[in-house]
Amino acid sequence: MRAVTFDNETIEEYLCKIKGYVDELASIDVPVRHEECVDALLEGLPSDYAPVVSVIESKKHTPSIVEIEALLYGHETRLALQQRCPCDKFCFVKLHSRIFASKRL
């Protein structure tokens, strides 16, 4: 399972791929511990996800899959926003300001 990598797919597709492997192993009576699943999931992520991996690994207790999913989905969204406007870190702020200004007119 540690050979699973994030191959230009969405986080949802990646998580489904990991879950598929866990389910396959469970079907042949090979249980996967939560920590093993989380380790495999984190190791397969690209370097773009390093900040999230660091946050998860710094926790005293391994977060639940639901918590990890939320962090990964949030980071995926931030990455997508950065790719849409890579030249300006304040793209969102400018966009929000324009929307607010147009409502005042």
VEXRO-910165 format. One record per atom (N, C-alpha, C, CB): x, y, z; residue number from 1; atom name. Coordinates in Angstrom, 1 decimal. Each point is the difference from the previous one (the first is absolute). Glycine has a CB too. Example, Ala and Ser with C-alpha at 12.3 -4.5 7.8 and 13.67 -1.06 7.14 Angstrom:
<atoms>
+--------+--------+--------+-----+-------+
!     xx !     yy !     zz ! num ! atomo !
+--------+--------+--------+-----+-------+
!   13.2 !   -5.7 !    7.8 !   1 !     N !
!   -0.9 !    1.2 !    0.0 !   1 !    CA !
!    0.9 !    1.2 !    0.0 !   1 !     C !
!   -1.9 !   -1.2 !    1.2 !   1 !    CB !
!    1.5 !    2.3 !   -1.9 !   2 !     N !
!    0.9 !    1.1 !    0.0 !   2 !    CA !
!   -0.8 !    1.1 !    0.8 !   2 !     C !
!    1.2 !   -0.6 !   -2.2 !   2 !    CB !
+--------+--------+--------+-----+-------+
</atoms>
This chain:
<atoms>
+--------+--------+--------+-----+-------+
!     xx !     yy !     zz ! num ! atomo !
+--------+--------+--------+-----+-------+
!    0.8 !   -1.2 !    0.0 !   1 !     N !
!   -0.8 !    1.2 !    0.0 !   1 !    CA !
!    0.9 !    1.3 !    0.0 !   1 !     C !
!   -1.8 !   -1.3 !    1.2 !   1 !    CB !
!    3.0 !    1.2 !   -0.7 !   2 !     N !
!    0.9 !    1.1 !    0.0 !   2 !    CA !
!    0.4 !    0.4 !   -1.3 !   2 !     C !
!    0.7 !   -0.6 !    2.2 !   2 !    CB !
!   -0.9 !   -0.2 !   -3.2 !   3 !     N !
!    0.4 !    0.4 !   -1.4 !   3 !    CA !
!   -1.1 !    0.8 !   -0.7 !   3 !     C !
!    1.3 !   -2.1 !   -0.1 !   3 !    CB !
!   -2.4 !    2.4 !    0.8 !   4 !     N !
!   -1.0 !    0.8 !   -0.6 !   4 !    CA !
!    0.4 !    1.5 !    0.0 !   4 !     C !
!   -1.8 !   -1.6 !    0.8 !   4 !    CB !
!    1.7 !    2.2 !   -2.0 !   5 !     N !
!    0.4 !    1.4 !   -0.1 !   5 !    CA !
!   -1.1 !    0.8 !   -0.6 !   5 !     C !
!    2.4 !   -0.7 !   -0.2 !   5 !    CB !
!   -2.3 !    2.0 !    0.5 !   6 !     N !
!   -0.9 !    1.0 !   -0.6 !   6 !    CA !
!    0.4 !    0.3 !   -1.4 !   6 !     C !
!   -0.4 !    1.0 !    2.3 !   6 !    CB !
!   -0.3 !   -1.5 !   -3.3 !   7 !     N !
!    0.4 !    0.2 !   -1.4 !   7 !    CA !
!   -0.9 !    0.9 !   -0.7 !   7 !     C !
!    0.9 !   -2.3 !    0.1 !   7 !    CB !
!   -0.7 !    3.6 !    0.1 !   8 !     N !
!   -0.8 !    1.0 !   -0.8 !   8 !    CA !
!   -1.5 !   -0.2 !    0.1 !   8 !     C !
!    1.9 !    0.2 !   -1.5 !   8 !    CB !
!   -2.4 !   -0.5 !    2.7 !   9 !     N !
!   -1.4 !   -0.2 !    0.2 !   9 !    CA !
!   -0.5 !    0.9 !    1.1 !   9 !     C !
!    0.3 !   -2.4 !   -0.7 !   9 !    CB !
!   -1.6 !    2.3 !    0.9 !  10 !     N !
!   -0.5 !    0.8 !    1.1 !  10 !    CA !
!    0.2 !   -0.7 !    1.3 !  10 !     C !
!   -1.8 !    1.0 !   -1.5 !  10 !    CB !
!    1.7 !   -0.2 !    2.6 !  11 !     N !
!    0.1 !   -0.7 !    1.3 !  11 !    CA !
!   -1.0 !   -1.0 !    0.2 !  11 !     C !
!    0.9 !    2.1 !    1.0 !  11 !    CB !
!   -2.1 !   -1.9 !   -1.4 !  12 !     N !
!   -1.1 !   -1.0 !    0.1 !  12 !    CA !
!    0.4 !   -1.3 !   -0.7 !  12 !     C !
!   -1.7 !    1.9 !    0.1 !  12 !    CB !
!    2.2 !   -1.8 !   -1.3 !  13 !     N !
!    0.4 !   -1.2 !   -0.7 !  13 !    CA !
!    1.2 !   -0.7 !    0.7 !  13 !     C !
!   -0.7 !    1.1 !   -2.2 !  13 !    CB !
!    1.6 !   -0.3 !    2.7 !  14 !     N !
!    1.1 !   -0.6 !    0.8 !  14 !    CA !
!   -0.4 !   -0.7 !    1.2 !  14 !     C !
!    1.5 !    1.8 !   -0.9 !  14 !    CB !
!   -2.4 !   -1.2 !    1.7 !  15 !     N !
!   -0.6 !   -0.6 !    1.2 !  15 !    CA !
!   -0.7 !   -1.3 !   -0.4 !  15 !     C !
!   -0.2 !    2.3 !    1.1 !  15 !    CB !
!   -0.6 !   -2.3 !   -2.1 !  16 !     N !
!   -0.7 !   -1.2 !   -0.5 !  16 !    CA !
!    0.9 !   -1.1 !   -0.3 !  16 !     C !
!   -1.9 !    1.5 !   -0.9 !  16 !    CB !
!    3.0 !   -1.2 !    0.2 !  17 !     N !
!    1.0 !   -1.0 !   -0.3 !  17 !    CA !
!    0.6 !   -0.6 !    1.3 !  17 !     C !
!    0.6 !    1.3 !   -2.2 !  17 !    CB !
!   -0.3 !   -0.5 !    3.2 !  18 !     N !
!    0.6 !   -0.5 !    1.2 !  18 !    CA !
!   -1.1 !   -0.9 !    0.7 !  18 !     C !
!    1.5 !    2.1 !    0.3 !  18 !    CB !
!   -2.7 !   -1.6 !   -0.2 !  19 !     N !
!   -1.1 !   -0.8 !    0.6 !  19 !    CA !
!   -0.2 !   -1.3 !   -0.7 !  19 !     C !
!   -1.1 !    2.2 !    0.7 !  19 !    CB !
!    1.2 !   -2.2 !   -2.0 !  20 !     N !
!   -0.1 !   -1.2 !   -0.8 !  20 !    CA !
!    1.0 !   -1.1 !    0.4 !  20 !     C !
!   -0.9 !    1.4 !   -1.9 !  20 !    CB !
!    2.1 !   -0.9 !    2.1 !  21 !     N !
!    1.1 !   -0.9 !    0.4 !  21 !    CA !
!   -0.3 !   -0.6 !    1.4 !  21 !     C !
!    1.6 !    1.2 !   -1.4 !  21 !    CB !
!   -2.0 !   -0.3 !    2.3 !  22 !     N !
!   -0.4 !   -0.4 !    1.4 !  22 !    CA !
!   -1.1 !   -1.0 !    0.0 !  22 !     C !
!    0.7 !    2.2 !    0.9 !  22 !    CB !
!   -1.7 !   -1.9 !   -1.7 !  23 !     N !
!   -1.2 !   -1.0 !   -0.1 !  23 !    CA !
!    0.5 !   -1.3 !   -0.6 !  23 !     C !
!   -1.6 !    1.9 !   -0.3 !  23 !    CB !
!    2.5 !   -1.9 !   -0.7 !  24 !     N !
!    0.5 !   -1.2 !   -0.6 !  24 !    CA !
!    0.7 !   -0.9 !    1.0 !  24 !     C !
!    0.2 !    1.2 !   -2.2 !  24 !    CB !
!    0.7 !   -0.5 !    3.0 !  25 !     N !
!    0.7 !   -0.7 !    1.0 !  25 !    CA !
!   -0.9 !   -0.6 !    1.1 !  25 !     C !
!    2.0 !    1.5 !   -0.4 !  25 !    CB !
!   -3.0 !   -0.7 !    0.8 !  26 !     N !
!   -1.0 !   -0.5 !    1.0 !  26 !    CA !
!   -0.8 !   -1.2 !   -0.6 !  26 !     C !
!   -0.2 !    2.3 !    0.9 !  26 !    CB !
!    0.0 !   -2.3 !   -2.2 !  27 !     N !
!   -0.8 !   -1.1 !   -0.5 !  27 !    CA !
!    0.7 !   -1.4 !    0.0 !  27 !     C !
!   -1.1 !    1.7 !   -1.5 !  27 !    CB !
!    2.5 !   -1.6 !    1.6 !  28 !     N !
!    0.7 !   -1.2 !    0.1 !  28 !    CA !
!    0.6 !   -0.2 !    1.5 !  28 !     C !
!    0.6 !    0.2 !   -2.5 !  28 !    CB !
!   -1.3 !    0.4 !    3.4 !  29 !     N !
!    0.3 !    0.0 !    1.4 !  29 !    CA !
!    1.4 !    0.5 !    0.4 !  29 !     C !
!   -1.4 !   -2.0 !    0.1 !  29 !    CB !
!    1.8 !    3.1 !   -0.8 !  30 !     N !
!    1.2 !    0.7 !    0.4 !  30 !    CA !
!   -0.4 !    1.4 !    0.4 !  30 !     C !
!    1.4 !   -1.4 !   -1.6 !  30 !    CB !
!   -1.6 !    1.5 !    2.9 !  31 !     N !
!   -0.4 !    1.3 !    0.5 !  31 !    CA !
!    1.1 !    1.1 !   -0.1 !  31 !     C !
!   -1.6 !   -1.2 !    1.6 !  31 !    CB !
!    1.2 !    2.4 !   -1.8 !  32 !     N !
!    1.0 !    1.1 !   -0.1 !  32 !    CA !
!   -0.2 !    0.9 !    1.2 !  32 !     C !
!    0.1 !   -0.1 !   -2.6 !  32 !    CB !
!    0.9 !    0.3 !    3.4 !  33 !     N !
!   -0.2 !    0.9 !    1.1 !  33 !    CA !
!   -0.1 !    1.5 !   -0.5 !  33 !     C !
!    1.4 !   -1.6 !    1.4 !  33 !    CB !
!   -2.2 !    2.4 !   -0.6 !  34 !     N !
!   -0.2 !    1.3 !   -0.4 !  34 !    CA !
!    1.3 !    0.8 !   -0.3 !  34 !     C !
!   -2.1 !    0.0 !    1.5 !  34 !    CB !
!    3.1 !   -0.2 !   -0.6 !  35 !     N !
!    1.3 !    0.7 !   -0.2 !  35 !    CA !
!    0.6 !   -0.4 !   -1.3 !  35 !     C !
!    0.3 !    0.1 !    2.5 !  35 !    CB !
!   -0.4 !   -1.4 !   -2.9 !  36 !     N !
!    0.6 !   -0.4 !   -1.2 !  36 !    CA !
!   -0.7 !    0.6 !   -1.2 !  36 !     C !
!    0.6 !   -2.2 !    1.1 !  36 !    CB !
!   -1.9 !    2.3 !   -1.0 !  37 !     N !
!   -0.7 !    0.6 !   -1.1 !  37 !    CA !
!    0.3 !    1.5 !   -0.2 !  37 !     C !
!   -1.8 !   -1.6 !    0.5 !  37 !    CB !
!    1.9 !    2.3 !    0.6 !  38 !     N !
!    0.4 !    1.4 !    0.0 !  38 !    CA !
!    1.4 !    0.2 !   -0.5 !  38 !     C !
!   -1.5 !    0.4 !    1.9 !  38 !    CB !
!    2.4 !   -1.2 !   -1.5 !  39 !     N !
!    1.4 !    0.0 !   -0.5 !  39 !    CA !
!    0.1 !   -0.2 !   -1.5 !  39 !     C !
!    0.8 !   -0.8 !    2.2 !  39 !    CB !
!   -1.5 !   -0.2 !   -2.7 !  40 !     N !
!    0.0 !   -0.2 !   -1.4 !  40 !    CA !
!   -0.6 !    1.1 !   -0.8 !  40 !     C !
!   -0.2 !   -2.4 !    0.5 !  40 !    CB !
!   -0.9 !    3.0 !    0.0 !  41 !     N !
!   -0.7 !    1.1 !   -0.6 !  41 !    CA !
!    0.9 !    1.2 !   -0.1 !  41 !     C !
!   -2.2 !   -0.9 !    0.9 !  41 !    CB !
!    2.9 !    1.2 !    0.2 !  42 !     N !
!    0.9 !    1.2 !    0.0 !  42 !    CA !
!    1.2 !   -0.2 !   -0.8 !  42 !     C !
!   -0.8 !    0.5 !    2.2 !  42 !    CB !
!    1.4 !   -1.7 !   -2.2 !  43 !     N !
!    1.2 !   -0.2 !   -0.8 !  43 !    CA !
!   -0.2 !    0.1 !   -1.5 !  43 !     C !
!    0.7 !   -1.5 !    1.8 !  43 !    CB !
!   -2.0 !    1.2 !   -2.3 !  44 !     N !
!   -0.2 !    0.1 !   -1.4 !  44 !    CA !
!   -0.3 !    1.3 !   -0.5 !  44 !     C !
!   -0.9 !   -2.2 !    0.2 !  44 !    CB !
!    0.7 !    3.2 !    0.6 !  45 !     N !
!   -0.3 !    1.4 !   -0.4 !  45 !    CA !
!    1.2 !    0.7 !   -0.6 !  45 !     C !
!   -1.7 !    0.1 !    1.8 !  45 !    CB !
!    1.5 !    0.8 !   -2.8 !  46 !     N !
!    1.1 !    0.7 !   -0.6 !  46 !    CA !
!    0.5 !    1.1 !    1.0 !  46 !     C !
!   -1.0 !   -0.4 !   -2.3 !  46 !    CB !
!    2.1 !    1.1 !    1.9 !  47 !     N !
!    0.6 !    1.0 !    0.9 !  47 !    CA !
!   -0.9 !    1.2 !    0.2 !  47 !     C !
!    2.2 !   -0.8 !   -0.8 !  47 !    CB !
!   -3.2 !    1.0 !   -0.1 !  48 !     N !
!   -0.9 !    1.1 !    0.2 !  48 !    CA !
!   -0.8 !   -0.1 !    1.3 !  48 !     C !
!   -0.2 !    0.2 !   -2.5 !  48 !    CB !
!    0.1 !   -1.4 !    3.0 !  49 !     N !
!   -0.8 !   -0.3 !    1.2 !  49 !    CA !
!    0.9 !   -0.1 !    1.2 !  49 !     C !
!   -1.7 !   -1.2 !   -1.4 !  49 !    CB !
!    3.0 !    1.6 !    1.3 !  50 !     N !
!    0.9 !   -0.1 !    1.2 !  50 !    CA !
!   -0.5 !    0.8 !    1.2 !  50 !     C !
!    1.9 !   -0.3 !   -1.7 !  50 !    CB !
!   -2.4 !    1.5 !    1.5 !  51 !     N !
!   -0.5 !    0.7 !    1.2 !  51 !    CA !
!   -1.1 !   -0.7 !    0.8 !  51 !     C !
!    0.5 !    2.1 !   -1.2 !  51 !    CB !
!   -1.4 !   -2.8 !    0.4 !  52 !     N !
!   -1.1 !   -0.7 !    0.7 !  52 !    CA !
!    0.6 !   -1.3 !    0.6 !  52 !     C !
!   -1.7 !    0.9 !   -1.6 !  52 !    CB !
!    2.6 !   -1.5 !    1.0 !  53 !     N !
!    0.6 !   -1.2 !    0.5 !  53 !    CA !
!    0.7 !    0.3 !    1.3 !  53 !     C !
!    0.3 !   -1.0 !   -2.3 !  53 !    CB !
!    0.4 !    2.2 !    2.4 !  54 !     N !
!    0.7 !    0.4 !    1.2 !  54 !    CA !
!   -1.0 !    0.2 !    1.1 !  54 !     C !
!    1.8 !    1.1 !   -1.4 !  54 !    CB !
!   -2.9 !   -0.4 !    1.1 !  55 !     N !
!   -1.0 !    0.2 !    1.1 !  55 !    CA !
!   -0.5 !   -1.3 !    0.5 !  55 !     C !
!   -0.7 !    2.2 !   -1.1 !  55 !    CB !
!    0.4 !   -3.1 !    0.2 !  56 !     N !
!   -0.6 !   -1.3 !    0.5 !  56 !    CA !
!    1.0 !   -0.8 !    0.8 !  56 !     C !
!   -1.5 !    0.0 !   -2.0 !  56 !    CB !
!    2.8 !    0.0 !    1.5 !  57 !     N !
!    1.0 !   -0.8 !    0.7 !  57 !    CA !
!    0.4 !    0.7 !    1.3 !  57 !     C !
!    0.8 !   -0.8 !   -2.2 !  57 !    CB !
!   -1.1 !    2.1 !    2.4 !  58 !     N !
!    0.4 !    0.6 !    1.3 !  58 !    CA !
!   -1.0 !   -0.2 !    1.1 !  58 !     C !
!    1.2 !    1.7 !   -1.4 !  58 !    CB !
!   -2.4 !   -2.2 !    1.0 !  59 !     N !
!   -1.0 !   -0.2 !    1.0 !  59 !    CA !
!    0.5 !   -1.1 !    1.0 !  59 !     C !
!   -1.8 !    0.6 !   -1.6 !  59 !    CB !
!    1.4 !   -0.5 !    2.9 !  60 !     N !
!    0.3 !   -0.9 !    1.0 !  60 !    CA !
!   -0.6 !   -1.4 !   -0.3 !  60 !     C !
!    0.2 !    1.9 !    1.7 !  60 !    CB !
!   -1.5 !   -1.8 !   -2.1 !  61 !     N !
!   -0.7 !   -1.3 !   -0.3 !  61 !    CA !
!   -0.3 !    0.1 !   -1.5 !  61 !     C !
!   -1.0 !   -0.2 !    2.3 !  61 !    CB !
!    1.0 !   -1.0 !   -2.9 !  62 !     N !
!   -0.3 !    0.0 !   -1.5 !  62 !    CA !
!   -1.5 !    0.4 !   -0.2 !  62 !     C !
!    1.7 !   -1.9 !   -0.3 !  62 !    CB !
!   -1.9 !    2.9 !   -0.5 !  63 !     N !
!   -1.4 !    0.5 !   -0.3 !  63 !    CA !
!   -0.8 !   -1.1 !   -0.7 !  63 !     C !
!    0.9 !    2.4 !   -0.1 !  63 !    CB !
!   -2.2 !   -2.2 !    0.2 !  64 !     N !
!   -0.9 !   -0.9 !   -0.7 !  64 !    CA !
!    0.1 !    0.2 !   -1.5 !  64 !     C !
!   -1.6 !   -0.1 !    2.0 !  64 !    CB !
!    1.1 !   -0.9 !   -2.7 !  65 !     N !
!    0.0 !    0.2 !   -1.5 !  65 !    CA !
!   -0.9 !    1.2 !   -0.4 !  65 !     C !
!    0.4 !   -2.5 !   -0.2 !  65 !    CB !
!   -1.5 !    2.7 !    0.9 !  66 !     N !
!   -0.8 !    1.1 !   -0.3 !  66 !    CA !
!    0.7 !    1.3 !    0.2 !  66 !     C !
!   -2.0 !   -1.3 !    0.7 !  66 !    CB !
!    2.8 !    1.5 !    0.4 !  67 !     N !
!    0.8 !    1.2 !    0.2 !  67 !    CA !
!    1.0 !    0.2 !   -1.1 !  67 !     C !
!   -0.4 !   -0.3 !    2.5 !  67 !    CB !
!    1.1 !   -0.8 !   -2.9 !  68 !     N !
!    1.0 !    0.0 !   -1.0 !  68 !    CA !
!   -0.6 !    0.4 !   -1.3 !  68 !     C !
!    1.4 !   -1.7 !    1.2 !  68 !    CB !
!   -2.5 !    1.1 !   -1.6 !  69 !     N !
!   -0.7 !    0.3 !   -1.2 !  69 !    CA !
!   -0.3 !    1.5 !   -0.1 !  69 !     C !
!   -1.0 !   -2.3 !    0.0 !  69 !    CB !
!    0.5 !    2.9 !    1.1 !  70 !     N !
!   -0.4 !    1.4 !    0.1 !  70 !    CA !
!    1.2 !    0.9 !   -0.3 !  70 !     C !
!   -1.8 !   -0.5 !    1.6 !  70 !    CB !
!    3.0 !    0.1 !   -1.0 !  71 !     N !
!    1.2 !    0.8 !   -0.2 !  71 !    CA !
!    0.4 !   -0.1 !   -1.5 !  71 !     C !
!    0.7 !   -0.4 !    2.4 !  71 !    CB !
!   -0.7 !   -0.8 !   -2.9 !  72 !     N !
!    0.4 !   -0.3 !   -1.4 !  72 !    CA !
!   -0.9 !    0.7 !   -1.0 !  72 !     C !
!    1.0 !   -2.1 !    0.7 !  72 !    CB !
!   -2.3 !    2.1 !   -0.5 !  73 !     N !
!   -1.0 !    0.7 !   -0.9 !  73 !    CA !
!    0.3 !    1.5 !    0.1 !  73 !     C !
!   -1.7 !   -1.9 !    0.3 !  73 !    CB !
!    1.9 !    2.4 !    0.9 !  74 !     N !
!    0.2 !    1.4 !    0.1 !  74 !    CA !
!    1.3 !    0.5 !   -0.7 !  74 !     C !
!   -1.2 !   -0.1 !    2.2 !  74 !    CB !
!    2.2 !   -0.7 !   -2.1 !  75 !     N !
!    1.3 !    0.3 !   -0.6 !  75 !    CA !
!   -0.1 !   -0.1 !   -1.5 !  75 !     C !
!    1.2 !   -0.8 !    2.0 !  75 !    CB !
!   -2.0 !   -0.2 !   -2.5 !  76 !     N !
!   -0.2 !   -0.2 !   -1.4 !  76 !    CA !
!   -0.7 !    1.3 !   -0.6 !  76 !     C !
!   -0.2 !   -2.5 !    0.3 !  76 !    CB !
!   -0.7 !    3.0 !    0.4 !  77 !     N !
!   -0.8 !    1.2 !   -0.4 !  77 !    CA !
!    1.0 !    1.2 !    0.0 !  77 !     C !
!   -2.1 !   -0.9 !    1.0 !  77 !    CB !
!    2.9 !    1.1 !    0.0 !  78 !     N !
!    1.0 !    1.1 !    0.0 !  78 !    CA !
!    1.0 !   -0.1 !   -1.2 !  78 !     C !
!   -0.2 !    0.1 !    2.5 !  78 !    CB !
!    0.6 !   -1.4 !   -2.7 !  79 !     N !
!    0.9 !   -0.1 !   -1.2 !  79 !    CA !
!   -0.6 !    0.3 !   -1.3 !  79 !     C !
!    1.1 !   -1.8 !    1.3 !  79 !    CB !
!   -2.4 !    1.5 !   -1.4 !  80 !     N !
!   -0.7 !    0.3 !   -1.3 !  80 !    CA !
!   -0.2 !    1.5 !   -0.1 !  80 !     C !
!   -1.2 !   -2.2 !    0.1 !  80 !    CB !
!    0.9 !    2.9 !    1.0 !  81 !     N !
!   -0.1 !    1.5 !    0.0 !  81 !    CA !
!    1.4 !    0.6 !   -0.4 !  81 !     C !
!   -1.9 !   -0.1 !    1.7 !  81 !    CB !
!    3.0 !   -0.4 !   -1.2 !  82 !     N !
!    1.3 !    0.5 !   -0.3 !  82 !    CA !
!    0.3 !   -0.2 !   -1.5 !  82 !     C !
!    0.8 !   -0.4 !    2.4 !  82 !    CB !
!   -1.2 !   -0.7 !   -2.9 !  83 !     N !
!    0.3 !   -0.3 !   -1.4 !  83 !    CA !
!   -0.8 !    0.9 !   -0.9 !  83 !     C !
!    0.5 !   -2.3 !    0.6 !  83 !    CB !
!   -1.7 !    2.7 !   -0.2 !  84 !     N !
!   -0.8 !    0.9 !   -0.8 !  84 !    CA !
!    0.6 !    1.4 !    0.0 !  84 !     C !
!   -2.0 !   -1.4 !    0.5 !  84 !    CB !
!    2.7 !    1.8 !    0.5 !  85 !     N !
!    0.5 !    1.3 !    0.2 !  85 !    CA !
!    1.4 !    0.0 !    0.6 !  85 !     C !
!   -2.3 !    1.0 !    0.2 !  85 !    CB !
!    3.3 !   -1.7 !   -0.9 !  86 !     N !
!    1.3 !   -0.2 !    0.6 !  86 !    CA !
!    0.8 !    1.2 !    0.2 !  86 !     C !
!   -0.1 !   -2.2 !   -1.0 !  86 !    CB !
!   -0.1 !    3.3 !    0.3 !  87 !     N !
!    0.8 !    1.2 !    0.0 !  87 !    CA !
!   -0.3 !    0.9 !    1.2 !  87 !     C !
!    0.2 !   -0.2 !   -2.4 !  87 !    CB !
!   -1.3 !    0.0 !    3.1 !  88 !     N !
!   -0.4 !    0.9 !    1.0 !  88 !    CA !
!   -0.6 !   -0.8 !    1.2 !  88 !     C !
!   -0.5 !    1.8 !   -1.8 !  88 !    CB !
!    1.2 !   -1.7 !    2.9 !  89 !     N !
!   -0.4 !   -0.7 !    1.2 !  89 !    CA !
!   -1.3 !    0.6 !    0.6 !  89 !     C !
!    2.3 !   -0.6 !    0.5 !  89 !    CB !
!   -2.6 !    1.8 !   -0.9 !  90 !     N !
!   -1.2 !    0.7 !    0.5 !  90 !    CA !
!   -1.2 !    0.0 !   -0.9 !  90 !     C !
!    1.6 !    1.4 !    1.3 !  90 !    CB !
!   -1.6 !   -2.4 !   -2.3 !  91 !     N !
!   -1.0 !   -0.1 !   -1.0 !  91 !    CA !
!   -1.4 !    0.0 !    0.6 !  91 !     C !
!    1.6 !   -1.2 !   -1.5 !  91 !    CB !
!   -1.7 !    0.3 !    2.5 !  92 !     N !
!   -1.3 !   -0.2 !    0.7 !  92 !    CA !
!   -0.5 !    1.3 !    0.6 !  92 !     C !
!    0.5 !   -2.4 !    0.4 !  92 !    CB !
!    0.4 !    3.1 !    0.3 !  93 !     N !
!   -0.3 !    1.3 !    0.7 !  93 !    CA !
!   -0.5 !    1.0 !   -1.1 !  93 !     C !
!    1.7 !   -0.5 !    1.9 !  93 !    CB !
!   -0.9 !    0.6 !   -3.0 !  94 !     N !
!   -0.4 !    1.0 !   -1.0 !  94 !    CA !
!   -1.4 !   -0.4 !   -0.6 !  94 !     C !
!    2.4 !    0.4 !   -0.6 !  94 !    CB !
!   -2.6 !   -1.7 !    0.3 !  95 !     N !
!   -1.3 !   -0.4 !   -0.5 !  95 !    CA !
!   -1.1 !    0.3 !    1.0 !  95 !     C !
!    1.1 !   -1.8 !   -1.3 !  95 !    CB !
!   -0.9 !    1.5 !    2.5 !  96 !     N !
!   -1.0 !    0.3 !    1.0 !  96 !    CA !
!   -0.3 !    1.5 !    0.1 !  96 !     C !
!    0.7 !   -2.0 !    1.3 !  96 !    CB !
!    0.4 !    2.8 !   -1.4 !  97 !     N !
!   -0.2 !    1.5 !    0.1 !  97 !    CA !
!   -0.8 !    0.5 !   -1.2 !  97 !     C !
!    2.2 !    0.2 !    1.2 !  97 !    CB !
!   -2.0 !   -0.8 !   -2.4 !  98 !     N !
!   -0.7 !    0.5 !   -1.2 !  98 !    CA !
!   -1.5 !   -0.4 !    0.2 !  98 !     C !
!    2.1 !   -0.3 !   -1.5 !  98 !    CB !
!   -2.4 !   -0.9 !    2.0 !  99 !     N !
!   -1.3 !   -0.4 !    0.2 !  99 !    CA !
!   -0.7 !    0.9 !    1.0 !  99 !     C !
!    0.6 !   -2.3 !   -0.5 !  99 !    CB !
!    0.1 !    2.6 !    1.6 ! 100 !     N !
!   -0.6 !    0.9 !    1.0 ! 100 !    CA !
!   -0.2 !    1.4 !   -0.5 ! 100 !     C !
!    1.1 !   -1.3 !    1.7 ! 100 !    CB !
!   -0.2 !    1.8 !   -2.5 ! 101 !     N !
!   -0.1 !    1.4 !   -0.6 ! 101 !    CA !
!   -1.2 !    0.0 !   -1.0 ! 101 !     C !
!    2.5 !    0.4 !    0.3 ! 101 !    CB !
!   -2.7 !   -1.4 !   -1.1 ! 102 !     N !
!   -1.1 !    0.0 !   -0.9 ! 102 !    CA !
!   -1.3 !    0.0 !    0.6 ! 102 !     C !
!    1.5 !   -1.1 !   -1.6 ! 102 !    CB !
!   -1.6 !    0.5 !    2.8 ! 103 !     N !
!   -1.3 !   -0.1 !    0.7 ! 103 !    CA !
!   -0.3 !    1.3 !    0.6 ! 103 !     C !
!    0.4 !   -2.4 !    0.5 ! 103 !    CB !
!    0.6 !    3.3 !   -0.2 ! 104 !     N !
!   -0.3 !    1.3 !    0.6 ! 104 !    CA !
!   -0.4 !    1.0 !   -1.0 ! 104 !     C !
!    1.7 !   -0.5 !    1.7 ! 104 !    CB !
!   -1.5 !    0.2 !   -3.0 ! 105 !     N !
!   -0.3 !    1.0 !   -1.0 ! 105 !    CA !
!   -1.5 !    0.0 !   -0.3 ! 105 !     C !
!    2.2 !   -0.3 !   -1.0 ! 105 !    CB !
+--------+--------+--------+-----+-------+
</atoms>
